[in-house]
Amino acid sequence: MSMSAVSVAQPRYAQIKETIRRRIHAGDWPEGFQIPSEHKLLEEFSVSRMTVHRALRDLTDEGLLTRVQGLGTFVAERPPSMEVVELRSIADEIAARGNRHSCTVERLLAIPADTGLARRFNLPVGATLFHSVVVHRENDVAVQLEERWVNPSVAPAYLEQDFARQTPGEYLIRLEAAPQVEHVIEAVAPTDEIAALLEIPLSEPCLRVTRRTWVQKRVVTVAMLVHPGSRYRLGARFQLPPP
């Protein structure tokens, strides 16, 4: 039987799914891309709205698309293909150097997700997220500004924690069984607020680590960790596999 015969035998919604999937995997529709509306898709494929709706619903259930209420449907930001990595809290790093950790909680509240956060968490705009801002210090010197957004469905008691006694990272590590982790590392200039919280001049370059974690395709947290360039180094030690 030819491939064309197999394709014709497929239900129309399945053909639409495969077409959309090919466009995504080929890079024509990259992550974060807003796909055409249901009306435009039903015109393109000459099918009913119900058929298009089923194709989009299936792809959303598979995690390939995310639907943001009031905005439309987007190609989902998907977890990278990487092995589970060990996450160490800043408190553990400081203790390993023989120094004293302390922190100040600047912000801890529930907020509605804006468009950017909704897309990163694959949630509707306006969905509730927990938001925290914590300044970590090593021997009373600010070394990290941690700004974090957390999915309440994973950590419902997040706002009730005393993060002066345990860091947000320590708390979440206990909740996240075998997370997948994405790290993006950038050199950035501090904003006025960051410079004030880290007690550095605006001319001080900073290192920003943006960390996002998933558990079973569900985004748990997005964190931005900003370090003064003169007070922090980021490194790793590992063994390469034998040739």
C-alpha positions as CSV (number, residue, x, y, z in Angstrom):
1,M,0.0,0.0,0.0
2,S,1.4,3.4,-0.9
3,M,2.0,6.2,1.6
4,S,-0.5,8.4,-0.1
5,A,-3.2,5.7,0.3
6,V,-2.3,5.5,4.0
7,S,-2.6,9.3,4.3
8,V,-6.0,9.3,2.6
9,A,-7.2,6.6,4.9
10,Q,-6.4,8.8,8.0
11,P,-9.2,10.8,9.6
12,R,-9.1,14.4,8.6
13,Y,-8.3,15.6,12.2
14,A,-5.3,13.2,12.2
15,Q,-4.0,14.6,8.9
16,I,-4.2,18.1,10.3
17,K,-2.4,17.0,13.4
18,E,0.5,15.5,11.3
19,T,0.7,18.6,9.2
20,I,1.0,20.9,12.2
21,R,3.5,18.5,13.8
22,R,5.7,18.6,10.7
23,R,5.6,22.4,10.6
24,I,6.7,22.5,14.2
25,H,9.5,19.9,13.9
26,A,10.7,21.5,10.7
27,G,11.2,24.8,12.5
28,D,8.6,26.6,10.4
29,W,6.6,27.2,13.6
30,P,9.2,27.6,16.4
31,E,8.6,27.5,20.1
32,G,6.4,30.5,21.2
33,F,5.0,30.9,17.7
34,Q,1.3,31.8,17.6
35,I,-0.3,29.4,15.1
36,P,-3.1,30.5,12.8
37,S,-6.6,30.8,14.3
38,E,-9.1,28.0,14.1
39,H,-11.0,30.0,11.5
40,K,-7.9,30.2,9.2
41,L,-7.1,26.5,9.7
42,L,-10.6,25.4,8.8
43,E,-10.3,27.5,5.6
44,E,-6.9,26.1,4.8
45,F,-7.9,22.4,5.3
46,S,-11.6,22.8,4.1
47,V,-12.9,21.0,7.2
48,S,-15.4,21.8,10.0
49,R,-14.5,23.8,13.1
50,M,-15.0,20.6,15.2
51,T,-12.4,18.8,13.1
52,V,-9.8,21.6,13.6
53,H,-10.7,21.9,17.3
54,R,-10.1,18.1,17.9
55,A,-6.7,18.3,16.2
56,L,-5.6,21.3,18.3
57,R,-7.0,19.7,21.5
58,D,-5.1,16.5,20.9
59,L,-1.8,18.4,20.2
60,T,-2.4,20.5,23.4
61,D,-2.9,17.3,25.4
62,E,0.3,16.0,24.0
63,G,2.2,19.1,25.2
64,L,3.1,20.3,21.7
65,L,0.7,23.3,21.8
66,T,-0.5,25.5,24.5
67,R,-3.7,27.5,24.4
68,V,-3.7,30.9,26.2
69,Q,-7.3,32.0,26.9
70,G,-8.1,35.3,25.1
71,L,-4.9,35.2,23.0
72,G,-4.8,32.1,20.9
73,T,-2.8,28.9,20.5
74,F,1.0,28.8,20.6
75,V,3.8,26.3,20.0
76,A,4.6,25.2,23.5
77,E,8.0,25.7,25.1
78,R,9.1,22.1,25.7
79,P,11.6,20.7,28.2
80,P,15.0,20.0,26.7
81,S,16.3,16.5,26.2
82,M,18.8,16.2,29.0
83,E,19.5,14.0,31.9
84,V,18.4,14.8,35.4
85,V,20.9,17.1,37.1
86,E,21.7,17.7,40.7
87,L,20.4,21.0,42.0
88,R,22.3,22.6,44.9
89,S,20.9,25.5,46.9
90,I,22.9,28.6,47.3
91,A,23.0,27.9,51.1
92,D,24.7,24.6,50.5
93,E,27.2,26.2,48.1
94,I,28.1,28.9,50.7
95,A,28.3,26.3,53.5
96,A,30.7,24.1,51.4
97,R,33.0,27.1,51.3
98,G,33.0,27.3,55.1
99,N,31.0,30.6,55.1
100,R,27.8,31.7,56.6
101,H,24.6,32.0,54.6
102,S,21.8,34.5,55.4
103,C,19.0,35.9,53.3
104,T,16.2,38.5,53.2
105,V,12.8,37.9,51.7
106,E,11.9,41.0,49.7
107,R,8.7,39.7,48.1
108,L,6.4,36.6,48.6
109,L,2.9,36.8,47.1
110,A,0.4,35.4,44.6
111,I,0.2,37.1,41.2
112,P,-1.7,36.6,38.0
113,A,0.4,35.3,35.1
114,D,1.0,37.8,32.3
115,T,1.4,36.8,28.7
116,G,5.1,35.9,29.0
117,L,4.7,33.8,32.2
118,A,1.6,32.1,30.9
119,R,3.5,30.9,27.9
120,R,6.5,29.7,29.9
121,F,4.3,27.8,32.3
122,N,1.8,26.6,29.6
123,L,-1.0,28.2,31.6
124,P,-3.8,30.6,30.8
125,V,-3.2,34.3,31.1
126,G,-4.3,35.4,34.6
127,A,-3.7,32.0,36.1
128,T,-2.3,32.3,39.7
129,L,1.4,31.9,40.2
130,F,3.5,32.3,43.4
131,H,6.2,35.0,43.2
132,S,9.2,35.4,45.5
133,V,12.2,37.7,45.6
134,V,15.0,36.7,47.9
135,V,18.5,38.3,48.4
136,H,21.1,35.7,49.5
137,R,24.2,36.8,51.4
138,E,27.6,35.2,52.1
139,N,29.1,36.5,55.3
140,D,26.7,39.5,55.1
141,V,27.7,40.3,51.5
142,A,24.9,40.0,48.8
143,V,25.9,37.3,46.3
144,Q,22.6,36.4,44.6
145,L,19.2,37.9,43.9
146,E,16.7,35.1,43.4
147,E,13.5,36.0,41.6
148,R,11.2,32.9,41.3
149,W,7.8,32.1,40.0
150,V,6.2,28.8,41.1
151,N,3.2,26.7,39.9
152,P,0.8,26.5,42.8
153,S,-0.5,23.1,41.7
154,V,3.0,21.6,42.5
155,A,3.8,23.6,45.6
156,P,0.5,24.8,47.2
157,A,2.1,25.6,50.5
158,Y,4.9,27.8,49.0
159,L,3.6,31.1,50.4
160,E,3.5,29.6,53.9
161,Q,7.2,28.7,54.0
162,D,9.8,30.6,56.1
163,F,12.5,31.2,53.5
164,A,14.8,32.8,56.0
165,R,15.2,29.3,57.5
166,Q,15.3,27.3,54.2
167,T,15.8,28.6,50.7
168,P,13.1,28.4,48.0
169,G,15.4,26.0,46.1
170,E,15.8,23.7,49.1
171,Y,12.0,23.5,49.6
172,L,11.3,22.9,45.9
173,I,14.0,20.2,45.5
174,R,12.2,18.1,48.0
175,L,9.0,18.4,46.0
176,E,10.4,17.8,42.5
177,A,11.0,14.1,41.9
178,A,13.4,13.6,39.0
179,P,13.0,17.1,37.4
180,Q,14.2,18.1,34.0
181,V,16.2,21.3,34.1
182,E,16.9,24.0,31.6
183,H,19.7,26.6,32.3
184,V,20.3,29.7,30.3
185,I,23.4,31.7,31.4
186,E,23.8,35.4,30.3
187,A,25.9,38.4,31.2
188,V,23.6,41.3,32.0
189,A,23.7,44.9,33.3
190,P,21.8,45.4,36.5
191,T,18.5,47.3,36.7
192,D,18.1,50.0,39.3
193,E,16.2,47.6,41.5
194,I,18.8,44.8,41.1
195,A,21.6,47.2,41.9
196,A,19.9,48.4,45.0
197,L,19.1,44.9,46.3
198,L,22.5,43.6,45.6
199,E,24.2,46.8,46.9
200,I,26.3,47.2,43.8
201,P,26.9,50.1,41.4
202,L,24.9,50.2,38.1
203,S,28.2,49.8,36.3
204,E,28.8,46.3,37.9
205,P,28.3,43.5,35.3
206,C,26.2,40.6,36.5
207,L,25.8,36.9,35.7
208,R,22.2,35.8,35.3
209,V,21.2,32.1,35.4
210,T,17.6,31.5,34.2
211,R,16.5,28.1,35.4
212,R,13.3,26.3,34.5
213,T,12.2,22.9,35.7
214,W,9.6,20.4,34.6
215,V,8.1,17.3,36.2
216,Q,6.2,15.0,33.9
217,K,5.8,17.8,31.2
218,R,4.4,20.2,33.8
219,V,6.5,23.4,34.5
220,V,7.2,23.6,38.2
221,T,9.2,26.8,38.5
222,V,11.0,29.5,36.6
223,A,13.8,31.3,38.5
224,M,16.2,34.1,37.6
225,L,19.4,34.1,39.7
226,V,21.4,37.2,39.4
227,H,25.0,37.4,40.8
228,P,27.4,40.4,40.9
229,G,30.2,39.6,38.5
230,S,32.9,40.5,41.1
231,R,31.4,38.2,43.8
232,Y,30.5,35.0,42.1
233,R,32.0,32.4,39.7
234,L,30.0,29.7,37.9
235,G,31.8,26.4,37.2
236,A,31.4,22.7,36.9
237,R,33.6,19.6,37.3
238,F,32.8,16.4,35.4
239,Q,34.4,13.3,33.8
240,L,34.1,12.7,30.1
241,P,33.1,9.2,29.1
242,P,35.9,7.0,27.7
243,P,36.4,7.1,23.9
